[in-house]
């Protein structure tokens, strides 16, 4: 479900609907893409006893930048719901989740 969710991608301030973990629009210099990385962290983020998730989205606006953000996703009635986001930066290497 996470790989087909709707998310607010903060670097370019777009709301996107992923299909199998990806989204794209435009072409050439106006190509905008969002990709969900495979690494997902699971846990109870809001203390309700239900498992939630943290995912990483990578946005590209047609140039060489690849802007990463961590997205917190709550389980609301069995469906993923974005609760927040934090921009990490351009081509950041994440070594491990704690």
C-alpha positions in Angstrom: 0.0 0.0 0.0 2.9 2.4 0.8 4.2 2.1 -2.8 0.8 3.2 -4.2 0.1 6.0 -1.7 -0.5 9.7 -2.2 2.2 11.9 -0.7 3.1 15.6 -0.4 6.7 15.7 -1.8 8.2 18.8 0.0 11.2 19.9 -2.2 9.0 20.8 -5.2 5.8 21.1 -3.2 3.8 18.6 -5.2 1.2 16.1 -4.1 1.8 12.9 -6.0 0.1 9.5 -6.4 2.8 6.8 -6.6 2.2 3.8 -8.8 4.5 0.9 -7.8 6.7 3.5 -5.9 7.1 6.0 -8.7 5.6 9.1 -10.2 6.6 11.2 -13.2 5.3 14.1 -15.3 6.6 16.2 -18.1 9.7 15.5 -20.2 13.2 16.7 -21.0 14.1 19.8 -19.0 10.6 19.9 -17.3 10.7 16.2 -16.2 9.6 15.8 -12.6 10.0 12.4 -10.9 9.4 11.0 -7.4 10.6 7.6 -6.3 10.1 5.8 -3.1 13.2 4.0 -1.9 13.0 0.4 -0.9 14.1 1.0 2.7 11.1 1.4 5.0 11.1 1.6 8.8 8.1 0.3 10.8 6.9 1.3 14.3 4.2 3.0 16.2 4.8 6.6 15.4 1.8 8.1 17.2 1.3 5.8 20.3 -2.0 4.3 19.2 -0.7 0.7 19.3 -1.0 0.4 15.5 2.1 0.0 13.2 3.1 3.0 11.1 5.9 3.6 8.7 8.7 6.0 7.7 9.6 6.1 4.0 12.1 8.0 1.9 11.0 9.9 -1.3 13.5 11.1 -3.8 12.5 14.0 -6.0 14.1 15.2 -9.2 13.2 18.2 -11.3 15.0 17.4 -14.5 18.4 18.6 -13.4 21.2 16.7 -11.6 19.7 17.1 -8.1 18.1 14.2 -6.3 16.3 15.6 -3.2 15.5 13.2 -0.4 12.8 13.5 2.2 11.7 11.3 5.1 7.9 10.9 5.1 6.0 9.7 8.2 3.0 7.6 7.3 0.3 6.6 9.9 -2.1 3.7 9.6 -5.5 5.3 9.7 -8.3 2.8 9.5 -6.0 0.4 7.5 -5.0 3.0 5.0 -1.7 5.0 4.8 -2.0 8.7 5.7 1.0 11.1 5.6 1.5 12.7 8.9 4.6 14.8 8.2 7.8 15.2 6.2 11.4 16.3 6.7 13.7 17.3 3.9 17.1 15.6 4.1 19.0 17.1 1.2 20.5 16.5 -2.2 21.9 12.9 -2.8 22.3 12.2 1.0 23.7 8.8 1.9 21.7 7.1 4.7 23.9 4.5 6.3 21.3 2.9 8.6 17.9 3.3 10.3 17.9 3.2 14.1 
